[in-house]
Each structure stands twice: as structure tokens, then as C-alpha cells.
Amino acid sequence: MAANKVMVNLENIILPDKLPKTAIIGATGFIGASFFSAYRRKFPDCIGTSRTPGKEGMLYLDLLQPDIRRLRLADSGHKEALILAAIAQIDQCEQEKQLCREVNVKGTIEAIKQLAMEGIKPIYFSSDYVFDGESGNYSDNDCRLPTTEYGLQKMEVEDAMPDICGDNYLVIRSSKLFSLRDSAGPLIEEIAEKLSKGEEVRAAYDQCFCPTYIGDFVLAVAGLQAKGAKGIINVCSPQRWSRYELATWIARKMGVDQAKVKKISIDELDFKVKRLKNTTMVPEKFLLLNDFNFTPMSECIDYVVEKWKGKVK
């Protein structure tokens, strides 16, 4: 399955015919909202949840006290559920361990148990932060050694899945996801905007990852669901980038003085929790299961540059 060229409007994604009806647990964040928008085109009554009571078009669910039964998923024909609700801020997970564990581990595992009891296949979204960020190029089965509380919490849920679900589960490990819209999932959009305003961009040469366009990610996960995939699967573009490489390429394409891109180490940035330097992953299982072409970063950059190059000061 090949990805469409720079699918900016997720509402236009053509999902697989065999995609099971799927609930979105945590449908208000950047990733959850992207899935909800796309999946509602195929299943107009598919359920999305929010921890904000009364959120329009969604049902209330708080992972601090999850009650999957009130969603009546099986009764409404749902077969699977994407678990995207979480406290995902790395610094917050370190500083507020107890609260974050209540949500990210205890509450999430309880929700998974309840889903399994109802016969709903849980699809849990994990992270490249389950690895130590030293060597990079992590395959699906490589040894995990999280160095952050956030990564540790993700690993604990990964480990709990087989005991709860047998083999009827799917874990998706993602890398940095980005959008091509102004305010959601910033990465190249944010860099281009700063350069257009004449601002300096500080970009780490030693922070490497596999940035993946959110439109591709939605299609990739839907494809795995349609195939009935199980187990733990890395889902990311196979292209490896550093932030410095991205910023210098964007500057060159925009015709901006590349001196505006300041080459730094990630260690120079003022994070409360040390960021991992190399979280690149190899999507071996995914590419074996799918004939899928991730949108090249060059096409994404060209799209964003076209939007911003006329605004350069």
C-alpha cells in the first residue's frame, strides 16, 4: 500500500476496506485527533473519548478511573480500540511520577483488562523512549533499556500486554510524528516559520530520530489493523535525520542564510530531563507485512517551504 503524496487533509485518507470498527481512547490530542478525524470518515459513529466531560462528539473517559463498560463498545460493533490517552510530557513524568504512573501504567493497564474482557482488541501506542538512545537503529525485538520515567512506564505496559490479552493485542512503537499544519505536531513547520521571521534556529546535530508524517502513520496503523497484525511493531519512516540536518535543508530550500541555523548539542538545551540522542528505529516487521512507501522528508519539506518562502523577511 503506497502512501498518497503529502496528504495534508487527513479527512481525505482512504482507509483499508478490512479496517475493523475502532474506538479512539484519547481522541483530543494531536495523534488521537488525527486518527479520530480519519476513522470517522469510514465509521461515522466510531467512539472517541476525552477526559474532559461534555466534549462535543466524544464520550468521557478518565484513565485515573477507567470504566470501559459505559462506552458499550461491543454493543455498537467496535472490534478494536486505539489507546492514545496518556501523560506524554517527559519532564512531567519525572517530576510527578506518582500521578503519571496512575494514568500511564495503572489506569492504562486497567483499561486494557476491561477491553480484553469485552473481546475488544487493544492497540497500545508505545514509544522509541523504551530504548536507551545510545546506539540507535533499534529493531522491533532489540533489548529495551529506558533511561527516563516516561520510557519505563511505556515498557511496563508493553510487558503487561501478553499476560492480559494472550496474543490478541498490538503494540505500536512510534518515533517523532509531525504535521504539515500550522499548530499541530510541529517540526519542519516550526523551523520554517522561525526562519521566515529571521529568527535563529538552534538545532542539535546529535539528536537523531525517524520523523514520520502523521498522515503516513495513520495509514500505516490502519493497514496493520486490516491485516490483523499482533505483537510489538515499530512504525516509523526508515529515514534517519538529525534536527540540524532538517534545519539546514529547510534554510537552503527557503533561500535563507544558513548561518541562521546554529549547530548545537542536545545537551546544551535546558531540559529538566536529559533527552535521548539516538532513538532511530528500524521498522522491520512493519515493512515485511506491508508494501508501504512513507512520504519522503524531501516532499514534506518542499510542501512547507512553498508555504513560507514568500514570507521571508
C-alpha angles and dihedrals in degrees: 000000000000122000118241116249110274099330099202095168107062089191087072096057113123106223124205117275091233096052107132118232103271136195120216112221102199102020100167103068124084096270097035093048090050092055093042092052092050098040094048088063088064099032109027091187098045110134125248123185135211132184087222109090115234096018105165114257094004140091124235119254127158118190090211086073107009120193108180093172093073090060089065091210099165092047091056095048100259114153102177140024131209111218106211101141111111146121097259102174107116095207093047092052089056096044098040101034097156096051093043092048090051089057105029099040115012098035094039093051090048090052090049090051091051092048091050091050090055092049093250114141109233119221109195123198113220131172147238085247090084084081126072096242094230108109104016126198090092116184125211093266101038119128112275119221110166116198096188132064089238092056092045091054091050091050092050091056091046088054093049096054100081094049091051102037107023103216096328099102142082129213117198117200112199136188127208109326121202140184132212093222124100103253110019129081096351122204118116091015090057093048093049093049093052093047091049089057093050092250124146117252116211106206128180117232092194100053107091127179143144106260110205128195111240093228090058091046093054091049092045094053092044089052091053090050091051090053093048092241118185138187128034118328132178108225113190142109110280090226115107121213140169121215089243092055091050094048096047092048092050091048091051093049091049093049091241123148104266089218084079087072108078114204110222141157118254086236089069093065118095102243119151089218120044111251121227116253104209119027097151113147135197113225094211099150093042095053091047090055098041141046091215132151114203113216107262114246088233090066092048091049092048090053093050094043090054088058096048110029092082090056096055111132 
